[in-house]
Each structure stands twice: as structure tokens, then as C-alpha cells.
């Protein structure tokens, strides 16, 4: 019985130690606004939510939080904490490229988007979601934490920088 009690105490101690260790992982590596206070590398992304010309702002206004797109699995959190502790992270962080299916979890389909942006043809001479490019991945144009890029400008010359809405570039 004494051996069982010692084993139980050892197991309890180990579980508590792991909880203390990993609680730091979860608080530092979670992608939310509280992370910016302890993790300078996330701060520009959190700040982008305040820029009304960026999609980060529009997503926040729609009630989304960082982790709605930047899902944090336990494996991801442990990995991010490890590279943070070693100083092996990129600054700025590399851009994530989500395929269109990810975006369509909220934005339905190209057909729906083409219908929603049909008025763009009057103002910009083109409906960007009704294109001869068929269906490029959303990230080809849309950025969330920095200005989006009008890829049509690569072939279709015009004074795009003056014609595009704020928050867009034509590089």
C-alpha cells in the first residue's frame, strides 16, 4: 500500500509539473490580443485589426477572433513555444496562404462573391470575382494583415493605384 501511495504522489507531482510547464506554452503561443503583451512578434498583427483599410479590421467587425482563422492545436502551440524560446522564429512571420476552401467556410463560393461584387464593374470596369482567371486562390489577391494586391493590374494596365479602394495595392 505504501508503494501505491508513493506512485500516486509521484504521478500527481508529474502531472502538476507538466501542467505548470505547458500553461506557459498555451498563454504565450495562443494567437489572441493578450499574446501581443508578452510576444512582440504578434503585435503588428494585433494592431492591423485597428486599421479600417485592412481585412483584419473587417473580420474583427464581423465578430471573428484571431483563432477563428489561426487555429491553435496543442501540437502547434508546443512547436511555436519551442521556436520562440530558441529565438528561431521569422520576423516578420511568414505569410500564410489559405486555399479558397478555407475562406469559403464563411464566404460561400465564387459565384456568391461575384454576385456581391457585381457593382465593382461599374466603378472599376471589372468584377474581380468574375474573371477569366477562373478561380484563383483567395490569397492571390486578399491579404488580411497588410494591403491586398489587385493581381489583375499585372496584365491590365490602368492607373490602378488611384482607382482602387484604400487597403489595396497594384504591384
C-alpha positions in Angstrom: 0.0 0.0 0.0 2.9 2.4 0.8 4.4 1.8 -2.7 1.0 2.6 -4.3 0.8 5.8 -2.3 4.3 6.9 -3.4 3.4 6.1 -7.0 0.2 8.1 -6.7 2.1 11.1 -5.2 4.8 10.8 -7.9 2.2 10.7 -10.7 0.3 13.7 -9.1 3.6 15.7 -8.9 4.5 14.9 -12.5 1.0 15.9 -13.8 1.2 19.2 -11.8 4.7 19.9 -13.2 3.6 19.2 -16.7 0.6 21.5 -16.2 2.8 24.3 -15.0 5.2 23.9 -17.8 2.6 23.7 -20.5 0.4 26.5 -19.1 3.2 28.9 -20.2 3.1 27.4 -23.7 -0.6 28.0 -24.0 -0.5 31.5 -22.7 2.4 32.7 -24.8 1.7 30.9 -28.1 -2.0 31.5 -28.4 -3.0 33.8 -31.2 -5.0 36.4 -29.5 -4.7 40.0 -28.4 -3.3 39.0 -25.0 -0.3 37.5 -26.7 0.8 40.9 -28.0 1.6 42.0 -24.5 4.1 39.2 -24.0 5.0 38.4 -27.6 6.3 41.4 -29.7 6.2 39.4 -32.9 2.4 39.2 -32.8 1.9 42.9 -32.0 1.8 44.2 -35.7 -0.9 41.6 -36.5 -3.0 42.7 -33.5 -2.5 46.3 -34.5 -3.8 45.5 -38.0 -7.2 44.9 -36.5 -7.4 48.7 -35.9 -6.7 49.6 -39.5 -10.0 50.1 -41.2 -8.5 49.6 -44.6 -7.4 46.0 -43.9 -9.4 42.8 -43.9 -8.3 42.1 -40.3 -10.5 45.0 -39.3 -13.4 43.7 -41.3 -13.0 40.3 -39.9 -12.9 41.7 -36.3 -16.0 43.8 -37.0 -17.8 40.6 -38.1 -17.0 39.2 -34.7 -14.1 36.9 -35.6 -11.1 36.5 -33.4 -7.5 35.5 -34.4 -8.1 31.9 -33.6 -11.1 31.6 -35.9 -8.5 31.5 -38.8 -5.3 30.7 -36.9 -6.4 27.6 -35.2 -4.1 26.6 -32.4 -3.7 22.8 -31.8 -1.7 21.6 -28.9 1.0 20.5 -31.3 1.1 24.0 -32.9 1.3 25.7 -29.5 4.2 23.4 -28.3 6.1 24.0 -31.6 5.6 27.8 -31.5 6.7 27.9 -27.9 9.9 25.9 -28.8 10.9 28.2 -31.7 10.1 31.2 -29.6 12.3 30.0 -26.7 15.1 29.3 -29.1 14.7 32.6 -31.0 14.3 30.6 -34.2 11.2 32.4 -35.5 11.0 34.6 -38.6 10.4 38.3 -38.1 8.1 39.2 -39.7 6.3 35.9 -39.6 5.9 34.2 -43.0 2.6 34.9 -44.8 0.1 32.1 -44.5 -1.6 31.1 -47.7 -5.0 29.6 -47.1 -6.7 27.9 -50.0 -10.1 29.1 -51.1 -12.0 26.2 -49.4 -10.8 27.7 -46.1 -12.2 31.1 -47.0 -15.4 29.6 -48.3 -16.2 28.2 -44.8 -17.6 31.8 -44.3 -17.7 33.3 -47.8 -19.7 30.6 -49.6 -18.4 30.4 -53.2 -17.0 32.4 -56.1 -20.5 32.7 -57.6 -21.8 34.3 -54.4 -18.8 36.6 -54.3 -19.2 37.6 -58.0 -22.8 38.5 -57.2 -21.8 40.6 -54.2 -19.2 42.5 -56.2 -21.1 43.0 -59.4 -21.2 46.7 -58.7 -17.4 46.8 -58.9 -17.7 46.5 -62.7 -19.4 49.9 -62.8 -16.8 51.6 -60.7 -13.6 49.7 -61.7 -14.5 48.3 -65.1 -14.1 44.8 -63.8 -15.7 42.5 -61.4 -12.7 40.8 -59.7 -14.7 37.7 -58.8 -16.0 37.2 -62.3 -12.7 36.8 -64.0 -11.1 34.9 -67.0 -8.6 33.6 -64.4 -11.3 31.1 -63.4 -11.0 30.7 -59.7 -7.6 31.7 -58.3 -7.0 31.0 -54.6 -8.3 33.9 -52.5 -4.8 34.6 -51.1 -3.6 35.5 -54.6 -5.3 38.9 -54.1 -6.5 39.1 -50.5 -4.3 39.8 -47.5 -5.6 40.2 -44.0 -2.9 42.0 -42.1 -1.5 44.1 -44.9 -2.9 45.7 -48.0 -4.4 43.3 -50.5 -3.0 43.1 -54.0 -5.0 43.6 -57.2 -3.4 40.9 -59.4 -5.3 42.0 -62.5 -3.0 45.0 -62.6 -0.2 42.7 -63.6 -1.6 42.4 -67.1 -4.4 45.0 -67.4 -2.7 48.4 -67.3 -4.5 51.4 -65.9 -4.0 53.9 -63.2 -5.0 51.3 -60.6 -3.4 52.9 -57.6 -5.8 55.9 -58.0 -8.8 53.7 -58.8 -8.5 51.0 -56.1 -10.1 51.4 -52.7 -8.0 52.0 -49.6 -6.2 48.9 -48.4 -5.3 47.7 -51.9 -2.1 47.8 -53.9 -1.5 47.1 -57.6 2.0 45.7 -57.6 
